[in-house]
Amino acid sequence: MIGTGYVGLVSGVCFADIGNQVICVDKDKNKIDKLSSGISPIYEPGLNELIKKNYLAKRLSFTTNIDKAINSSDIIFICVGTPTKKGSIKVDLSFVYKCAKDILKYSKRKKIVVTKSTVPLGTGEELEKIFSRKKKLLTVISNPEFLREGEAIRDFRYPDRIVIGSNEKKAINKMKKLYTPITNKGSKFFTTSRRGAELIKYASNAFLATKITYINELANLCEKTGVNIEDISLGIGSDSRIGGRFLRAGPAYGGSCFPKDTKGLISAADKYKINLSVIKSVIKSNQERVNLLTQRIHKILGQNIKNKKISFLGVTFKPNTDDMRDSTSLKMIPYLSKKGAKINYYDPSGEKNEFKKIKNCNYRNNIKSNCNGADLIVLLTEWDEFKSIDFKKIVKNNKFKVYDLRNLYSAKEMKKNKIKYYSVGRPNLN
Ligand SMILES: NC(=O)c1ccc[n+]([C@@H]2O[C@H](COP(=O)([O-])OP(=O)(O)OC[C@H]3O[C@@H](n4cnc5c(N)ncnc54)[C@H](O)[C@@H]3O)[C@@H](O)[C@H]2O)c1
């Protein structure tokens, strides 16, 4: 596994756990040092235990030595990042191409090279061009990953589907064998062209981003009309053609995948002069949502927010991960701090480097000290420990308000407790 991030590490550990010999290689020495002493460099429930178990069983090893890792492997998974290029919507494939050059350099016998990273359609062909000198040794296939951070181990073990993009029978059979312990438990295994597999990944993420954006826009309409968005989600989601998941209104979508993959899909389509206008609107609407919700905070607190105390509960883009990439908090907190608000935040995954230099922004290491004395509590991420807070008991300020961006609490209960409470797309009972 080249790249021991959220995808490479979880996949490597899980492949080891079903009996394979796995070498995880990363250029980041810090990560490899941590892993070699049994500590996961990322927060992912259950991962530490699996690392230890498979490391002790000698099925799993960690190294920065890519030469040795490539030489000893039959199947090489490329799991490095594919971020958006700065100032563009294009995908930065430089990490993938660096891996390809290393694979070319160090491969001395037949290998299957698998892109598990999310790569634009046509990347497999580009890799083949790089490998042309050793084309008899290196077969390139696509096997996009669909795991979700926070649920990554479960998702890897019980995926809805395993997609293999290749026309090479031998390579497909090897992948089938590798995944047999997983498909035996009922996961669908299907093959398509390499380009097809590459596109499936982008198309899935863009579709999910569209669902989120759609329900978020409907929530805006509900707020104006006194309709409850949760009834709408249930009403439309009960239709089996639509399905109820990804229909919970809340903050803008964020994370390391949806923002970059929606852009990546448009950029790929642009190359073929295809206008993906739906996805373009989704990106625009999602960017506007961050501003809209930030302005809502303004409105709840009154126009002058100087010296107002705002306490954030959760700053990651979703619970059970420490991943901050493209989280709504990264835009909201600096903006509110600039306007003079005093920000506290608490996140169960710990303090964030991203906020260390933000003026008047302090990390608190528990809910109570975070919320004490707040004028406004913004509930941004639905970590379990935020689901049953006795606000009255901890805030110690009679005038505090709560803005629940995840609709975790009942507006009726809040009203009964005389707490000014705002949520997303639900009738305002204040
Ligand atoms: N994070 C997710 O939830 C998720 C889910 C599905 C697919 N993906 C896709 O998987 C890919 C990886 O995502 P991630 O979140 O795991 O990324 P990440 O940034 O967490 O990890 C990438 C790792 O690759 C290492 N790396 C980069 N270049 C290297 C090289 N030449 N040699 C060795 N190591 C190298 C980096 O040091 C880093 O540790 C991306 O394409 C992403 O879109 C991510």
The ligand as an SDF file (V2000), in Angstrom:
LIG
                    3D

 44 48  0  0  0  0  0  0  0  0999 V2000
  -10.3930    9.9560    2.9780 N   0  0  0  0  0  0  0  0  0  0  0  0
  -11.4460    9.3070    2.5130 C   0  0  0  0  0  0  0  0  0  0  0  0
  -12.4670    9.1780    3.1660 O   0  0  0  0  0  0  0  0  0  0  0  0
  -11.4070    8.6790    1.1340 C   0  0  0  0  0  0  0  0  0  0  0  0
  -12.3960    7.7650    0.7700 C   0  0  0  0  0  0  0  0  0  0  0  0
  -12.3420    7.1890   -0.4890 C   0  0  0  0  0  0  0  0  0  0  0  0
  -11.3320    7.5300   -1.3750 C   0  0  0  0  0  0  0  0  0  0  0  0
  -10.3920    8.4470   -1.0000 N   0  0  0  0  0  0  0  0  0  0  0  0
   -9.3220    8.7610   -1.9410 C   0  0  0  0  0  0  0  0  0  0  0  0
   -8.1630    8.0410   -1.5600 O   0  0  0  0  0  0  0  0  0  0  0  0
   -6.9750    8.8110   -1.8130 C   0  0  0  0  0  0  0  0  0  0  0  0
   -6.1790    8.9930   -0.5400 C   0  0  0  0  0  0  0  0  0  0  0  0
   -6.9490    9.7380    0.3690 O   0  0  0  0  0  0  0  0  0  0  0  0
   -6.5540    9.8560    1.9090 P   0  0  0  0  0  0  0  0  0  0  0  0
   -7.6400   10.6230    2.5650 O   0  0  0  0  0  0  0  0  0  0  0  0
   -6.1930    8.5100    2.4170 O   0  0  0  0  0  0  0  0  0  0  0  0
   -5.2330   10.7570    1.7790 O   0  0  0  0  0  0  0  0  0  0  0  0
   -4.1980   11.1810    2.9290 P   0  0  0  0  0  0  0  0  0  0  0  0
   -3.7290   12.5270    2.5770 O   0  0  0  0  0  0  0  0  0  0  0  0
   -4.7830   10.9200    4.2670 O   0  0  0  0  0  0  0  0  0  0  0  0
   -2.9900   10.1490    2.7480 O   0  0  0  0  0  0  0  0  0  0  0  0
   -2.1200   10.1220    1.6610 C   0  0  0  0  0  0  0  0  0  0  0  0
   -0.7810    9.5900    2.1510 C   0  0  0  0  0  0  0  0  0  0  0  0
    0.0590    9.3580    1.0280 O   0  0  0  0  0  0  0  0  0  0  0  0
    1.3840    9.6720    1.3840 C   0  0  0  0  0  0  0  0  0  0  0  0
    2.1740    9.8680    0.1620 N   0  0  0  0  0  0  0  0  0  0  0  0
    2.0440   10.8270   -0.7840 C   0  0  0  0  0  0  0  0  0  0  0  0
    2.9260   10.6390   -1.7750 N   0  0  0  0  0  0  0  0  0  0  0  0
    3.6220    9.5190   -1.4770 C   0  0  0  0  0  0  0  0  0  0  0  0
    4.6640    8.8010   -2.1280 C   0  0  0  0  0  0  0  0  0  0  0  0
    5.1480    9.1950   -3.2990 N   0  0  0  0  0  0  0  0  0  0  0  0
    5.1550    7.7160   -1.5260 N   0  0  0  0  0  0  0  0  0  0  0  0
    4.6770    7.3080   -0.3380 C   0  0  0  0  0  0  0  0  0  0  0  0
    3.6870    7.9300    0.3230 N   0  0  0  0  0  0  0  0  0  0  0  0
    3.1560    9.0230   -0.2350 C   0  0  0  0  0  0  0  0  0  0  0  0
    1.2310   10.9110    2.2390 C   0  0  0  0  0  0  0  0  0  0  0  0
    2.3740   11.1470    3.0510 O   0  0  0  0  0  0  0  0  0  0  0  0
   -0.0110   10.5540    3.0560 C   0  0  0  0  0  0  0  0  0  0  0  0
    0.3170    9.8960    4.2560 O   0  0  0  0  0  0  0  0  0  0  0  0
   -7.4690   10.1240   -2.4400 C   0  0  0  0  0  0  0  0  0  0  0  0
   -7.4430   10.0040   -3.8240 O   0  0  0  0  0  0  0  0  0  0  0  0
   -8.8990   10.2150   -1.9470 C   0  0  0  0  0  0  0  0  0  0  0  0
   -9.7170   10.9650   -2.8020 O   0  0  0  0  0  0  0  0  0  0  0  0
  -10.3900    9.0080    0.2420 C   0  0  0  0  0  0  0  0  0  0  0  0
  1  2  1  0
  2  3  2  0
  2  4  1  0
  4  5  1  0
  4 44  2  0
  5  6  2  0
  6  7  1  0
  7  8  2  0
  8  9  1  0
  8 44  1  0
  9 10  1  0
  9 42  1  0
 10 11  1  0
 11 12  1  0
 11 40  1  0
 12 13  1  0
 13 14  1  0
 14 15  2  0
 14 16  1  0
 14 17  1  0
 17 18  1  0
 18 19  2  0
 18 20  1  0
 18 21  1  0
 21 22  1  0
 22 23  1  0
 23 24  1  0
 23 38  1  0
 24 25  1  0
 25 26  1  0
 25 36  1  0
 26 27  1  0
 26 35  1  0
 27 28  2  0
 28 29  1  0
 29 30  1  0
 29 35  2  0
 30 31  1  0
 30 32  2  0
 32 33  1  0
 33 34  2  0
 34 35  1  0
 36 37  1  0
 36 38  1  0
 38 39  1  0
 40 41  1  0
 40 42  1  0
 42 43  1  0
M  CHG  2   8   1  16  -1
M  END
$$$$
